[in-house]
Amino acid sequence: MLEPNFDKSPDGLLPAVAQDVASGEILMLAYVNREAWKETLDSGCATYWSRSRGKLWKKGETSGNVQRVHEILLDCDADAIVFKVEQLGGAACHTGYRSCFYRKVADDKESLECVGELVCDPEELYGGKTV
């Protein structure tokens, strides 16, 4: 079976970028281990390893904001992954923004400026739970 080189990482986790298949927008960065990789291939939905929770995390299992995978890219060393996804439900970020990359360094180089689109209230998605 074709798979990334999980042995290159001491903890078996490789970075995975989720990119909108239609627009090319970078939605989020998460981590994938061998189990998450296999589940993504089997289900067709982006599945990650949650470092904070220490368990497999199928994107959208709580919020409904599922990422349907259309294409998978591996870098030249097979130790970084790009999932080209269709973001269902609008928000890729647990803060309610379409993308986790909703802030940029401001011109003053000392603050962040919001440049993203808030598409939902995270309290409604997660009911106040820590995610």
Residue pairs with C-beta under 8 A, 6 or more apart in sequence:
3 34
3 37
4 14
4 32
4 37
4 74
4 78
4 79
4 80
4 81
5 14
5 77
5 78
5 79
6 12
6 13
6 14
6 33
6 34
6 37
8 14
8 77
8 78
8 79
9 79
12 33
12 34
13 31
13 32
13 33
13 49
13 51
14 31
14 32
14 33
14 79
14 80
14 81
15 29
15 30
15 31
15 32
15 80
15 81
16 29
16 30
16 31
16 32
16 46
16 48
16 80
16 81
16 82
16 83
17 26
17 28
17 29
17 80
17 81
17 82
17 83
18 26
18 27
18 28
18 29
18 30
18 46
18 59
18 67
18 82
18 83
18 85
18 87
18 92
19 25
19 26
19 27
19 82
19 83
19 84
19 85
20 26
20 27
20 84
20 85
20 86
20 87
21 70
21 71
21 84
21 85
21 86
22 86
25 98
25 99
26 99
26 101
27 67
27 85
27 87
27 92
27 93
27 98
27 99
27 100
27 101
28 92
28 93
28 99
28 100
28 101
29 100
30 48
30 49
30 57
30 59
31 48
31 49
31 51
32 40
32 47
32 48
32 49
32 81
33 49
35 49
35 56
36 47
36 48
36 49
36 56
36 57
37 81
39 47
39 56
39 58
40 46
40 47
40 69
40 72
40 83
43 58
44 68
44 69
45 58
45 59
45 60
45 66
45 67
45 68
45 69
46 58
46 59
46 66
46 67
46 68
46 69
46 83
46 85
47 56
47 57
47 58
47 59
48 56
48 57
48 59
49 55
49 56
49 57
50 56
50 57
58 66
59 65
59 66
59 67
59 92
60 66
60 67
60 88
60 89
62 125
62 126
62 129
62 131
63 89
63 91
63 94
63 125
63 126
64 88
64 89
64 125
65 87
65 88
65 89
65 90
65 91
65 92
65 125
66 88
66 89
67 83
67 85
67 86
67 87
67 88
67 92
68 85
68 86
68 88
69 83
69 84
69 85
70 84
70 85
70 86
71 83
71 84
72 81
72 82
72 83
72 84
73 81
73 82
73 84
74 80
74 81
74 82
75 81
87 98
90 98
90 119
90 120
91 97
91 98
91 119
91 120
91 122
91 125
92 98
92 99
92 100
93 99
93 100
93 102
93 116
94 122
94 125
94 126
94 131
95 102
95 122
96 118
96 119
96 120
96 121
96 122
96 125
97 116
97 117
97 118
97 119
98 116
98 117
98 119
99 116
101 116
102 114
102 115
102 116
102 117
102 118
103 112
103 113
103 114
103 115
103 116
104 112
104 113
104 115
105 111
105 112
105 113
106 112
106 113
122 131
